């Protein structure tokens, strides 16, 4: 399941000490909820006009012990999506406690925002519990099959 969040203004007043505008809102589109049996998506986007970009994306198990590759499949359990954002030229992120994360209605709890040691990046952690697929099961009735057997073909001759 994919959900998107609405765009919003991402900057506040200019910070005179640094001469950079401060980013106070982080918004990400196309976060994919983990579905049991499906592969994790690493195809995230920021809204057009955002003053930051995604530097790194990582899916892990809730305890952080295992990192999922794009070819792995979700199993029953809890997962975290770690997204590292980097500010564009002329911008800087506000302190983590001042940042609002627009994460959509389906993310469990409040995403956690952390600052990297050098202060240029913000890492946002989203938490999920893998769910069953919402795709309807497809069933084929043998009585309605369009494939004829050799015996049926001989009878028709």
HUBEL-V116252 format. One record per backbone hydrogen bond with DSSP energy under -1.0 kcal/mol. NH is the residue of the N-H (numbers start at 1). CO is the residue of the C=O. If there is no record, write none. Layout:
<<NH;CO> <NH;CO>>
This chain:
<<3;31> <12;22> <15;20> <19;15> <21;90> <23;92> <24;10> <26;100> <28;102> <29;45> <31;3> <33;1> <36;131> <37;74> <38;35> <44;42> <45;29> <50;47> <53;86> <55;84> <56;84> <58;82> <60;80> <61;66> <62;78> <64;61> <68;59> <72;69> <74;38> <79;128> <80;60> <81;126> <82;58> <83;124> <84;56> <85;122> <86;53> <87;120> <88;51> <91;88> <92;21> <94;23> <98;95> <99;96> <100;24> <102;26> <108;127> <112;125> <114;123> <116;121> <119;116> <122;85> <123;114> <124;83> <125;112> <126;81> <128;79> <130;77> <131;34> <144;141> <145;142> <153;149> <154;150> <155;151> <156;152>>
